């Protein structure tokens, strides 16, 4: 079971758990954190998302200040992503392909709560290799 935060392009977010996320599928299910693990999962449509963040904890760390400066060298190619909402993320990827609907990124900020992230390509305005 993966802890995730699903961020939608319209600004909404859902926190919870998933067992069926696959980057090649158009939907997956999330059991919402506030409803507990016995609750009925909610279907999430990937094209509506900005990104799916696979996180260390669902609470996060409000004291952490996000950094796009590398704290260590990650595997893969480094890239800079600018989302349509203006957020910028720097990370490494081993599977970016413009023709795919999304791609995985490992953020360079290893001190943050995000372990990895699936970026929905349609939610980006720019993706550039560094």
VEXBA-65547 format. One line per 10 residues: number of its first residue (from 1); their letters; for each residue x, y, z of C-alpha. Coordinates in pm, whole numbers, plus 50000, padded with zeros to 5 digits. Each point is the difference from the previous one (the first is absolute). Layout:
BEGIN
NUM = A = X,Y,Z ~ ...;
This chain:
BEGIN
1 = XXXXXXXXXX = 50000,50000,50000 ~ 50143,50338,49896 ~ 49948,50328,50187 ~ 49912,50265,49745 ~ 49888,50357,49956 ~ 49807,50048,49676 ~ 50006,50363,49881 ~ 49741,50097,49742 ~ 50045,50263,49731 ~ 49711,50199,50152;
11 = XXXXXXXXXX = 50185,50030,50334 ~ 49822,49724,50194 ~ 50198,49731,50178 ~ 49932,49659,50147 ~ 50214,49823,50258 ~ 49986,49631,50055 ~ 50113,49658,49888 ~ 50003,49815,49669 ~ 50081,49650,49891 ~ 49915,50023,49632;
21 = XXXXXXXXXX = 50182,50300,49852 ~ 50165,49921,49667 ~ 50145,50271,49773 ~ 49839,49840,49694 ~ 49643,50005,50137 ~ 49757,50290,49972 ~ 49865,49952,50353 ~ 50084,49853,50339 ~ 49841,49986,50345 ~ 50084,50180,50321;
31 = XXXXXXXXXX = 49881,49923,50350 ~ 49972,50339,50162 ~ 50207,50060,50312 ~ 49715,50148,50204 ~ 49775,49700,49930 ~ 50247,49733,50113 ~ 50127,49691,49822 ~ 49664,49818,50024 ~ 49820,50266,49792 ~ 49889,49950,49643;
41 = XXXXXXXXXX = 50266,50128,49757 ~ 49925,50299,49776 ~ 50078,49988,49628 ~ 50247,50264,49878 ~ 50036,50086,49632 ~ 50364,50066,49910 ~ 49931,50261,49725 ~ 49844,50227,50268 ~ 50319,49992,50209 ~ 50303,50223,50020;
51 = XXXXXXXXXX = 50208,49729,50168 ~ 49995,49707,50239 ~ 50248,50041,50285 ~ 50120,49683,50171 ~ 50077,50129,50349 ~ 50179,49896,50318 ~ 49711,50115,50219 ~ 49654,50136,49925 ~ 50048,50279,50256 ~ 50313,50135,49833;
61 = XXXXXXXXXX = 50232,50245,50172 ~ 49865,50356,50008 ~ 50339,50123,50130 ~ 50186,49872,49692 ~ 50095,50261,49740 ~ 49988,49858,49649 ~ 50324,50010,49807 ~ 50071,49939,49634 ~ 50373,49980,50069 ~ 50140,49647,49990;
71 = XXXXXXXXXX = 50088,49859,50341 ~ 50144,49689,49836 ~ 50054,49858,49654 ~ 49704,49793,49890 ~ 49989,49734,49734 ~ 49873,50105,49660 ~ 49990,50330,49814 ~ 49935,50322,50186 ~ 49712,50212,49881 ~ 49802,50310,50089;
81 = XXXXXXXXXX = 49623,49985,49983 ~ 49778,50307,49994 ~ 49636,49919,50068 ~ 49718,50203,49847 ~ 49922,50141,50347 ~ 50355,50142,50023 ~ 50151,49745,50240 ~ 50355,49897,49910 ~ 50150,49662,50083 ~ 50352,49875,49936;
91 = XXXXXXXXXX = 50068,49630,50008 ~ 50146,49703,49822 ~ 49825,49762,49764 ~ 50079,49684,49814 ~ 49689,49998,49787 ~ 49902,50338,49858 ~ 49847,49972,49654 ~ 49793,50287,49854 ~ 49763,49753,49836 ~ 49893,49838,50329;
101 = XXXXXXXXXX = 49720,50136,50220 ~ 50232,50026,50302 ~ 50334,49913,50154 ~ 50162,49928,50336 ~ 50232,50249,50168 ~ 50209,49973,50315 ~ 50019,50351,50147 ~ 50351,50132,50070 ~ 49882,50120,50343 ~ 50072,49678,50191;
111 = XXXXXXXXXX = 49909,50169,50329 ~ 49641,50052,49884 ~ 49703,49772,50047 ~ 49980,49887,49637 ~ 50176,49674,49921 ~ 49900,50006,49634 ~ 49738,50157,49786 ~ 49802,49910,49690 ~ 49963,50318,49794 ~ 49705,50025,49762;
121 = XXXXXXXXXX = 50148,50146,49680 ~ 49683,50196,49912 ~ 50037,50195,50329 ~ 50343,50134,49902 ~ 50085,50311,49802 ~ 50371,49920,49969 ~ 50232,49703,50049 ~ 50371,50055,49941 ~ 50308,49789,50061 ~ 50270,50167,50208;
